[in-house]
Amino acid sequence: MHDLAIRNGRIADGTGAPTFVGDIAVTDGVITEVGEVSGNATRVVDADGVHPHSLSESPLVYTSPARTFMLMT
């Protein structure tokens, strides 16, 4: 089981390839899966519609794995 799953986010893998919609799983503070994440998570965040440059006061922005995800998009 993952600690965190971020579902339906726009992902940029850093290779210059086009972004794609997928999921990211975090376990013990480490990104463990990207793309189609298998299994459950203790916490699930639906990133559909979340703009990566949002000035939201949402806790999502301040969560380390989520911040890493946000910076990747």
C-alpha positions in Angstrom: 0.0 0.0 0.0 1.2 3.5 -0.9 1.2 6.4 1.5 0.0 8.8 -1.2 -1.5 8.5 -4.7 -2.0 11.5 -6.8 -4.5 10.6 -9.5 -5.3 12.2 -12.9 -2.4 14.6 -12.9 -0.6 16.0 -15.9 2.9 14.5 -15.8 6.1 15.7 -17.5 8.9 13.1 -17.3 11.7 15.5 -18.0 12.8 13.9 -21.3 11.1 16.5 -23.5 8.4 14.1 -24.4 4.8 15.4 -24.4 3.1 15.5 -21.0 0.5 12.9 -20.2 -2.3 12.3 -17.7 -1.5 9.7 -15.1 -0.9 8.9 -11.5 2.0 9.2 -9.1 2.5 7.0 -6.0 4.6 7.9 -3.0 5.8 5.5 -0.4 8.0 6.4 2.5 8.6 9.8 0.9 9.8 8.4 -2.4 8.0 8.4 -5.7 7.6 4.7 -6.4 5.3 4.6 -9.4 4.4 7.0 -12.3 1.8 6.4 -14.9 -0.8 3.8 -14.1 -0.4 3.2 -10.3 -1.4 -0.1 -9.0 -2.7 -0.8 -5.5 -4.3 1.4 -2.9 -3.0 4.4 -0.9 -3.6 5.8 2.6 -4.3 9.2 1.0 -5.6 9.9 -2.5 -5.6 13.3 -4.1 -7.4 13.8 -7.4 -5.3 16.3 -9.4 -7.8 16.6 -12.2 -8.2 20.3 -12.9 -5.4 21.4 -10.6 -3.3 24.0 -12.2 0.4 23.6 -11.4 0.9 27.4 -10.9 -2.1 27.8 -8.7 -1.8 30.2 -5.7 -4.2 28.0 -3.8 -4.1 27.8 0.0 -4.7 24.1 -0.3 -2.6 21.7 1.9 -1.7 19.9 -1.4 0.7 22.7 -2.3 2.6 22.3 1.0 2.9 18.5 1.0 6.4 17.5 0.0 5.5 14.7 -2.5 2.7 16.8 -3.9 4.9 19.8 -4.3 7.4 17.6 -6.2 4.6 16.5 -8.4 3.3 20.1 -8.9 6.8 21.2 -10.0 7.0 18.3 -12.5 3.9 19.5 -14.4 
